[in-house]
Amino acid sequence: MIGDRWGVTESEVNRSYPCDEFVATPAVRAWRGVRVAAPAEAVWPWVAQVRIAPYSYDWIDNRGRRSPRELAGLAEPRAGEQFTTVGGRPLGRILSVETGRQLTGTIMGAYMSYVLVPQDRGGTRLLLKVVMETSRPRAFGLTLGDLIMARRQLLNLKRLAERHPRLNGSAG
């Protein structure tokens, strides 16, 4: 389907993701990925911080509220907690967590897994898979809309993780 992949390799598409366990026959499957020039330990706090802001186009999905550009010092996420906050409203639910490795949640009928894969030279692949049961006509629009928003979110998380040298080990 058009818009179902951005920034991912064939092996990243073919791997299993935790969200696959929650939707047996998804009508929507979308994969997103970005390479972050920081270790997973520096990327994880930003992924975990999606609980308090969406980090995509704030003027669209956060009602103009700017997603934080500093870490809030949150406790580690746990299954059952809220998944994200949009426009000051808590939304969704965390389904599973492996600290430093993956965060899976559900929001508005979509199930998504953020997966961190350590790379050579201290980098990290930040992968996102979204699955959803929906009618076929809706699937196309949802995939394209997600592409726009998820791409911006991953690029923002990448930029934030890379700019904090105290976290990524490049400076003290």
C-alpha positions, -999 to 999 in steps of 0.1 A, spaced: 0 0 0 12 35 -7 27 52 23 31 20 44 69 23 46 94 50 53 130 47 62 129 9 68 148 -20 53 131 -52 41 145 -71 71 130 -44 94 96 -49 78 99 -87 81 109 -88 117 83 -93 144 71 -64 166 52 -65 199 21 -48 184 17 -79 161 4 -98 191 -26 -75 195 -41 -75 160 -45 -109 143 -55 -96 108 -46 -59 104 -60 -39 75 -33 -13 82 4 -21 86 29 7 85 66 7 92 87 38 99 124 40 108 153 64 113 189 61 123 199 81 154 235 90 160 232 82 197 231 50 217 198 35 227 203 47 263 201 83 249 171 76 226 150 56 251 141 86 275 127 105 245 107 75 233 94 70 269 85 107 269 58 103 242 36 97 273 35 135 278 35 148 242 32 136 207 64 151 192 51 154 157 34 185 143 24 202 175 1 227 158 -20 198 145 -19 170 171 -11 189 202 -34 219 197 -5 242 194 12 232 226 49 227 221 62 192 229 89 195 256 125 200 243 140 188 276 136 155 294 110 156 322 126 130 344 97 106 341 96 72 358 100 43 335 67 35 316 46 5 328 19 -15 311 -15 -1 319 -4 35 321 -15 62 297 3 60 263 4 96 253 -10 131 258 -25 151 230 -35 187 236 -32 182 274 -56 152 273 -43 117 282 -50 92 254 -44 55 249 -28 28 271 6 12 273 4 -25 265 40 -37 270 74 -23 278 109 -36 277 129 -7 292 155 6 267 142 -17 240 105 -13 231 73 6 240 40 -7 227 7 10 231 -27 16 217 -45 48 208 -77 54 188 -78 18 175 -42 17 164 -15 -5 180 20 7 178 55 -4 188 85 17 191 116 -5 189 152 5 195 179 -15 178 215 -7 188 239 -2 158 276 -1 152 295 30 162 271 39 190 240 45 168 205 33 171 177 24 147 145 38 160 117 17 144 79 22 146 53 -2 134 16 6 134 -12 -20 129 -49 -14 129 -81 -33 121 -102 -10 99 -121 -11 66 -100 -11 34 -112 23 22 -101 39 54 -67 21 54 -52 42 26 -60 75 42 -48 63 76 -15 51 62 -8 84 45 -18 105 75 4 83 97 33 87 74 33 124 77 28 125 115 51 96 124 79 108 101 79 141 119 77 124 153 107 101 146 128 130 132 120 151 162 130 123 186 162 117 166 171 154 168 164 156 205 184 125 213 214 136 192 215 171 206 219 160 243 256 152 245 255 144 282 232 115 274 248 102 242 284 102 256 299 126 231 306 153 257 304 158 294 
